[in-house]
Amino acid sequence: MPRLALAVMIAAALTLAVTSLALAHAVVYPKTAKTGSYEKYVLRVPNEKATPTTRVEIRFPAGLRVTSFGDVAGWQLEVLTDSAKRIVGAVWTGSLPPQRFVEFPFVGANPKAATTLVWPVYQTYGDGVRVEWTGEEGSKAPASITSIVEGSSDPSAGASGTTRWVPWAALVLALLSLGVALRPAATSSRGQIR
């Protein structure tokens, strides 16, 4: 039985470690959307520090026309507009404790032509540290990207790159660990465990 317990603990630890890698960035979902359609987007922001996140700011891509926002309990919304009253960004202020994430929903009209939307996000912590999620893909603090494509949106595109295979890798590791734990112990011809 100790082998089973050890295998289950290893599988759980690997699952949590791999999954936490997938959640470690400010990301806008969906990752793929249809040209010219109205889309519900969600900005997901995790707290990766020991102090609360107190402010989240997003700047909207030029080709997207944001039309409305969803309420988020415990957070105040400030809508940023340009001189023509076009919505160019949003700032949410509140308190996100460590080891938690929050999602900020909004609706926008997608560009009519295929393109890539880049979402600069700025996350401020209670100790004054500001993380700029504006880097290139593969960098330490990458900006989230959504592909606007002709045709229908891909509902399975909620995860991209690393996050697409993470749940499957965790499942395979868990099943392998369980198989090792449940494998009968080898015995010699004298009935002793080797």
C-alpha positions as CSV (number, residue, x, y, z in Angstrom):
1,M,0.0,0.0,0.0
2,P,2.8,2.5,0.6
3,R,3.8,2.2,-3.1
4,L,0.2,3.2,-4.1
5,A,0.2,6.2,-1.8
6,L,3.6,7.3,-3.1
7,A,2.5,6.9,-6.7
8,V,-0.7,8.9,-6.1
9,M,1.3,11.7,-4.4
10,I,3.8,11.8,-7.3
11,A,1.0,11.9,-9.8
12,A,-0.8,14.7,-7.9
13,A,2.4,16.7,-7.5
14,L,3.2,16.4,-11.2
15,T,-0.3,17.4,-12.2
16,L,-0.2,20.5,-10.0
17,A,3.2,21.5,-11.2
18,V,2.5,21.1,-14.9
19,T,-0.9,22.8,-14.5
20,S,0.5,25.7,-12.6
21,L,2.9,26.4,-15.5
22,A,-0.1,26.7,-17.8
23,L,-1.8,29.3,-15.6
24,A,1.3,31.4,-15.0
25,H,0.4,34.3,-17.4
26,A,-2.2,36.9,-17.9
27,V,-4.1,35.4,-20.9
28,V,-7.1,36.5,-23.0
29,Y,-9.4,33.8,-24.1
30,P,-10.5,32.6,-26.7
31,K,-7.2,32.2,-28.5
32,T,-9.0,32.0,-31.9
33,A,-12.1,34.0,-33.0
34,K,-14.0,34.6,-36.2
35,T,-13.7,37.7,-38.3
36,G,-16.4,40.3,-38.0
37,S,-18.2,38.6,-35.1
38,Y,-19.1,39.8,-31.6
39,E,-17.0,37.8,-29.2
40,K,-17.0,37.4,-25.4
41,Y,-13.4,37.7,-24.3
42,V,-12.1,36.8,-20.8
43,L,-8.9,38.2,-19.4
44,R,-7.6,35.6,-16.8
45,V,-5.0,36.9,-14.3
46,P,-3.3,34.7,-11.7
47,N,-1.6,36.0,-8.6
48,E,2.0,34.7,-8.6
49,K,3.3,36.6,-5.6
50,A,2.9,36.4,-1.8
51,T,1.2,39.9,-1.9
52,P,-2.3,40.6,-3.3
53,T,-2.8,41.9,-6.9
54,T,-4.5,45.3,-6.5
55,R,-4.7,46.6,-10.1
56,V,-5.0,45.0,-13.6
57,E,-4.9,47.1,-16.8
58,I,-5.4,46.0,-20.3
59,R,-5.0,48.0,-23.6
60,F,-7.3,46.8,-26.4
61,P,-5.9,46.2,-29.9
62,A,-6.7,48.9,-32.5
63,G,-8.8,46.6,-34.7
64,L,-11.1,45.5,-31.9
65,R,-14.2,47.5,-30.9
66,V,-15.0,46.8,-27.3
67,T,-18.7,47.3,-26.5
68,S,-19.4,46.1,-23.0
69,F,-18.0,44.6,-19.8
70,G,-19.1,42.0,-17.3
71,D,-19.2,42.8,-13.6
72,V,-16.6,41.2,-11.3
73,A,-17.4,40.9,-7.6
74,G,-15.0,42.9,-5.5
75,W,-13.4,44.8,-8.4
76,Q,-14.1,48.4,-9.6
77,L,-13.9,49.0,-13.4
78,E,-12.6,52.2,-15.0
79,V,-13.1,52.3,-18.8
80,L,-10.4,54.1,-20.7
81,T,-11.4,56.1,-23.9
82,D,-9.7,58.2,-26.5
83,S,-10.8,61.7,-27.6
84,A,-13.4,60.2,-29.9
85,K,-14.9,58.2,-27.0
86,R,-13.6,54.9,-28.4
87,I,-12.8,52.3,-25.7
88,V,-9.1,51.8,-25.7
89,G,-8.5,50.0,-22.4
90,A,-9.8,49.1,-19.0
91,V,-8.5,49.2,-15.4
92,W,-9.8,47.0,-12.7
93,T,-8.9,47.7,-9.0
94,G,-9.6,45.3,-6.2
95,S,-7.7,42.7,-4.2
96,L,-6.6,39.2,-5.5
97,P,-5.0,37.1,-2.8
98,P,-2.0,34.9,-3.4
99,Q,-2.6,31.6,-5.2
100,R,-5.8,32.8,-6.8
101,F,-6.9,34.0,-10.2
102,V,-9.6,36.3,-11.4
103,E,-11.4,36.6,-14.8
104,F,-12.5,39.9,-16.4
105,P,-15.1,39.4,-19.2
106,F,-15.8,41.9,-22.0
107,V,-17.4,41.8,-25.4
108,G,-15.9,43.2,-28.6
109,A,-16.6,43.3,-32.3
110,N,-13.7,41.6,-34.1
111,P,-11.9,43.1,-37.1
112,K,-13.5,42.2,-40.5
113,A,-10.2,40.9,-41.9
114,A,-8.0,38.1,-40.6
115,T,-5.3,39.4,-38.2
116,T,-3.6,38.9,-34.9
117,L,-4.7,40.7,-31.7
118,V,-2.0,41.4,-29.1
119,W,-3.3,42.1,-25.6
120,P,-0.9,44.2,-23.4
121,V,-1.7,43.7,-19.7
122,Y,-0.2,45.4,-16.7
123,Q,-0.6,43.7,-13.3
124,T,0.2,45.7,-10.1
125,Y,0.8,44.1,-6.7
126,G,0.1,45.6,-3.2
127,D,3.9,46.1,-2.7
128,G,4.1,48.3,-5.8
129,V,5.7,45.7,-8.1
130,R,4.2,46.0,-11.7
131,V,4.4,43.1,-14.1
132,E,4.1,44.1,-17.8
133,W,2.6,41.2,-19.8
134,T,3.8,42.8,-23.1
135,G,6.7,40.6,-24.2
136,E,7.2,38.4,-27.3
137,E,5.8,34.8,-27.2
138,G,8.3,32.6,-25.3
139,S,9.5,35.5,-23.1
140,K,9.2,35.6,-19.3
141,A,6.2,37.9,-19.5
142,P,4.5,37.4,-22.9
143,A,1.5,39.3,-24.2
144,S,-1.5,37.2,-24.9
145,I,-2.4,36.8,-28.6
146,T,-5.7,35.9,-30.3
147,S,-5.8,34.9,-34.0
148,I,-8.8,36.4,-35.9
149,V,-9.5,34.0,-38.7
150,E,-12.0,33.6,-41.6
151,G,-14.8,31.1,-40.9
152,S,-16.0,29.7,-37.5
153,S,-14.2,30.2,-34.3
154,D,-12.5,27.2,-32.8
155,P,-14.1,26.4,-29.3
156,S,-11.2,24.1,-28.5
157,A,-8.8,27.0,-29.0
158,G,-9.2,28.2,-25.4
159,A,-5.7,27.0,-24.7
160,S,-2.6,27.5,-26.9
161,G,0.9,26.2,-27.1
162,T,1.9,24.7,-23.8
163,T,-1.5,24.8,-22.3
164,R,-3.1,22.6,-25.0
165,W,-1.1,19.5,-24.1
166,V,-0.7,20.1,-20.3
167,P,-3.9,18.3,-19.2
168,W,-3.1,15.3,-21.4
169,A,0.5,15.1,-20.2
170,A,-0.7,15.2,-16.6
171,L,-3.3,12.5,-17.3
172,V,-0.7,10.2,-18.9
173,L,1.7,10.7,-16.0
174,A,-1.0,10.0,-13.4
175,L,-2.0,6.8,-15.2
176,L,1.6,5.6,-15.5
177,S,2.1,6.2,-11.8
178,L,-1.0,4.4,-10.9
179,G,0.0,1.4,-13.2
180,V,3.4,1.2,-11.4
181,A,1.8,1.3,-8.0
182,L,-0.8,-1.4,-8.8
183,R,1.7,-3.7,-10.5
184,P,2.0,-6.9,-8.4
185,A,5.3,-7.3,-6.6
186,A,7.6,-9.8,-8.2
187,T,8.1,-13.0,-6.2
188,S,10.8,-15.7,-6.3
189,S,10.0,-19.4,-6.6
190,R,10.1,-19.6,-2.8
191,G,7.3,-17.0,-2.5
192,Q,9.6,-14.3,-1.2
193,I,9.3,-10.8,-2.5
194,R,12.4,-9.8,-4.5
